[in-house]
Amino acid sequence: MRRVLVADDEENIRLVLGTLLKKAGYEVETVASAEEALTRATTFDPDFVLADVRMGGMTGIELCAALRTRGQDATVIIMSAYGSLELALDAMKAGAYDYVAKPFKRDEVLLALRKAEERETLRRENKALREAVREQQSFAQMLGKSAAMQRVFRVVEKVAGYDTTVLIQGESGTGKELIARALHDLGAQRAARFVPVNCGAIPGTLLETELFGHKKGAFTDARADKRGLFEEADGGTLFLDEIGELPLPLQVKLLRVLQEGTIRPVGDTRDKEVKVRVVAATVRDLEHEVREGRFREDLFYRLNVLQIVAPPLRERSEDILLLAEHFIARCNARLGTDVRGLDPAAKKRLLQYSFPGNVRELENLIERAVVLSEGQLLGEADLPERVREPTDMVAAILASGELSIKKTQRFIEEALIRKALEKTEGNRTQASKLLEISHRALLYKIKDYGLS
């Protein structure tokens, strides 16, 4: 039975509506003020709220906004004897579904509720459909319908059950830790701990004791025994992020652990056995680091038993809007906001932008837009300037925090090719002349960047 909460300071209106709605098959509660309605909604949990616009104290429109802020999902219908177009618009802006002018006929109220029921049924069906589609596009807390991400999902599912070392490579912000967690959650180690550590965030002098622990008295500040992260992760997974930052002396010790399954805490004379699955990640080209002598070749081959590449967001543009909607929903749940999505202009801008900061950059700009937005749809004006004006490439790169020349070169090339193709209306021969490259080179780059 659908529940209706009636809020009106006129007793006769409450009696009439209460009788009418009970006869129509609704469960009804009536209150004399918006404040009472706000309190009663918590326990009664109505499907619909019929609220007078003027009740002394909080108005019906303010009640509507307050219900939304508190996360109440009831459909609100505003009633008023002071009907005007402006008032109706204010009610809609506050989140009300419909507006009924007093004095009203009984059929008008029932018709408004029937329409609201139909709308609510359709909304729930759409939500269920979206969730079903999302389940098909999600995998172990990761989202992606693009071919690139579907390949990652298949590889993770295939290798998760094997107790072997995995190396994840990819740019900053592509979700390497999410992939590592998926390997853990789907593997035999899922009952034990997943322990992440950023090798680039801890000074080299401290990293050894963080990884392997130390004995009391091993050095001046060692006042007690300390368990290292390998022991903390015993039976589970140790995620070594930014493995390319590991100092050479520690690379030797890590290789020993991977080969022998034992560690030796600093200051100890005995080895300890540990059973840990190591998953490593890096933004660096480790093969290049090996050639330059900054990374041990034997450790590279020991880590690179199975390799997974996290694709950059610019190579999975089909996922941009899917991820944006996901981040909007997450912001709404965490911040109590009520943003319903993106308008067409905002979607177009996001799809045109190259995201040098990848998924992390998208998540941050969506949160900023949700907080600053004044409407229920994020518009182009809610997006950062670097997204609204993507031709300002230097500003966009600096704003993203990306300092890699290799990565930003791809970003600039793709932006110039897009611009040339737009200017020539897709004529690739003319575009290659504008870009001062051969037609063949342009075709190769179009394919490489996934442009159409």
Protein Blocks (a to p, Z undefined) as FASTA:
>chain_A
ZZdddddfbfklmmmmmmmmmmnopacdddfbfklmmmmmmmnopabdcddfbgghjafk
lmmmmmmmnopabdcddddfkbcfklmmmmmmnopabdcdddddfklmmmmmmmmmmmmm
mmmmmmmmmmmmmmmmggehiacfbfklmmmmmmmmmmmmpccdddddddehilpmmmmm
mmmmmmmklmmccddddfklpcfklmmmmmnopaehkamklmbccddfklmmgoiacdde
hkllpcfklmmmmmmmmmnopacdehiabdcddddddddddfbdfklmmmnopacfklmm
mmmmpacddddfklmmmlmmmmmmmmmmmmmmmnopacfbdcfklmmmmmmpgolnlmml
mmmmmmmmmmmpcbfbdcfklpcfklmmmmlmmlmmmmnopabfklmmmmmmmmmmmmmm
mmnnopaklmmmmnopafklmmmmmmmnopZZ
